[in-house]
Amino acid sequence: MPNTMLKLMPTTMLRLKSVQSDSLPIPGFESWYVCATDPALSVMIDFRSRASVTVSETAHLNEALGHMKHTGVRCAFVVDEKKDAVVGMLTAYDILGEKPQQHMRFTGISHDNVLVKDIMQKISDWRVTDIKDIEQSTVEDILEIFNETGVTHLPVMETTESNEQRLRGLLSFAKVKRLLVDLA
């Protein structure tokens, strides 16, 4: 197929080309690594290009954990009953750690009756960072924050032009550790 030109605007030309190979690597199967000096954005899950995983605040823990396993994540955002707002965050560590046991001892209910809202990290308890800071940071900076704070997931916030805060992305300690190549 010869190169074809499409006119988009009077001053811009988009060039279409042929693929010069009979086969291509399967997207997503090639190894992907980062170095400590790479931009922090290279390890951020960006919600402009990938949807977040959510669970209902009224879901039972086993249901939430099953959904997280099915979608391949260790962290989900908790949405209210109407499913129109994020009200918290839930990690696999929250579900599998001591939080459910503590809640059961405190309330006297069984494990089957513990709901996501009983153990989730409420927004008021989050430790977050801003996208503008992430844009100026490296992978090493992110790793340092995880090591200093002990958090496993770090929500990235963005302020809109109308001065409204919203979730822009998520940083995962496990993802950073998995992708980081030690060149020393």
N, C-alpha and C positions, 0 to 999 in steps of 0.2 A: 504494500500500500504506500503510495507516495506521500511525502509530507503535505499536509493540508493546512491552509491558514483560514481562520475564522475572524471576521472583523467584529470586535466587541465594542469598541469606541473608536472614534476617528484617529486617536493617537496610540491605541493599544492593539497588539496583534497576539493572538493565542496560537501557538504552533502545535499541531498534532504530529506525532511521530509513530513509527512502527517499533515494535519490540524486536530486539535483535537476537532473541534466543527462542528456542523451542520449548523451554521449561523455565519455571521460576521457583524460588523457595516458597514454601507455604507460609503465609503471613502469620506471625505470632509464634512460630516454632523455632526461629533462629534465636541463639543466645543473645541476651541483652545484659550488658553490664555498665556500671558507672564507676568513675574515679572520684576520689574525695574532692578534687578541684572542679568537678563538673558543676554546672548550675543546679541549684536546688529544685528548680522547675522540672528537671529531668526525672525526678522521682515522685513528683506530686501527682496524685490522681486529680485531674482537672474536670470539674463538673460541667464545663462548657462542651467537653467532647465525650464524656462518659457519665451515664446516669448513676446516681448514688443508690445504694441498697437500703431499703427501709423496712422496718417492722412496726407493727401497731403496738401502742403502749398497753393495750389490753390482751395481747397475745401471751400465751403461756410460754415459759422458758424453753421447753423442749421444742415447741413449734418455731420459736425464734431461732434457736440453734440449728434446727433442721433447715430452715430457710437460708441461714448464713452458710451452712455447709454446701447446700445445693448451688448457691451463687458463687461459691469459692472465695468468700471474704471472712475476715476475722472481726469486722466492725460494721455495724449498721446504724443508721440514724433512726431514731424513734419518732413516729408521727402520732399525732393526737387521734382520737376516735373518728373525727370527721375526715381525717387524712388530708388536711389542708395546711398543716404546719409542723415543723420539726420541734419537738419538745425535749429531746435528749439524744444520748448516744449509748450504744450497748456494744461491748466487746465480748469475744469468746471467753476472755479471762474473767469478765464480770459473771458470766453464766457458770463457768466451770470452777471458779475460785470460791472464796469464803462467803461472798455476799448472800447467795441464796440460803446457806446454812444459818448465817446470822439473822436473816429476816425470819426464817422459820422458827428459830429459838425465841426471838422477840415477840412474834405474833402468835405462835402456837399452831400455825397452819402447816399442811403437808407440802411437800415439794411440788406436787401436781397442781397446787393452787397458787404458786408464786407466779406473779405476772411480771412482764417486762418493766412496767412502771414502778414496781417495788424495788428494783435493783439498778435501774438505768442511771447513767450519769446525767443529771439535769443540766440544762444549758448554763445555769448560774454557777455550776461547779467546773465547767470546762476551762481549760487553759488553751488559748488560741493564739494564732499569729495572723498577721495581715499579708495579703498578696504582695503588697509593695515591698515588704521586708524579704519575702521569699524571692522576689525578682532580683534582689541584691545579694543573696546568700549562695553558699555552695553546699554540696552534699555533706561535706565535713561539718559545716555549721549546724546542719539539721541533726546529724548524728550526735554532736555535742549536746544539743538541747535535749534529745531523748535520753542520753546518758546522765545528764545533770538532774532532770526532773523525774525520771522514772515512768513517764507516760508512755503508752504504747501507740497511741494515735493522736495526731495533732490536727484539729480542724483549721482550715485556712479561710479567713474571712475577707470579704471585699465590701467596700463602701460604694454605693451607687451614686450617680450624680444628684439624686434626690436625698442623699445622706441616709439611705437605708442600708443596714448591714445585712449581708446574706452570705451563705456558704459558697465558697468558690472552689474549694478542693479539700483534699485530705492527705496527710503524710502518715505513713505507716513505718514504725520502727522495724518490723519484720521485713518489709519490702526493701528498705534501705540496706539492712544487713545482708539480705539475699543477693542484692544487685551489686554491692560494693566490692570492687576488686582491689586487693592490697598489692600495690606495685613496689613495696619496699623489699 
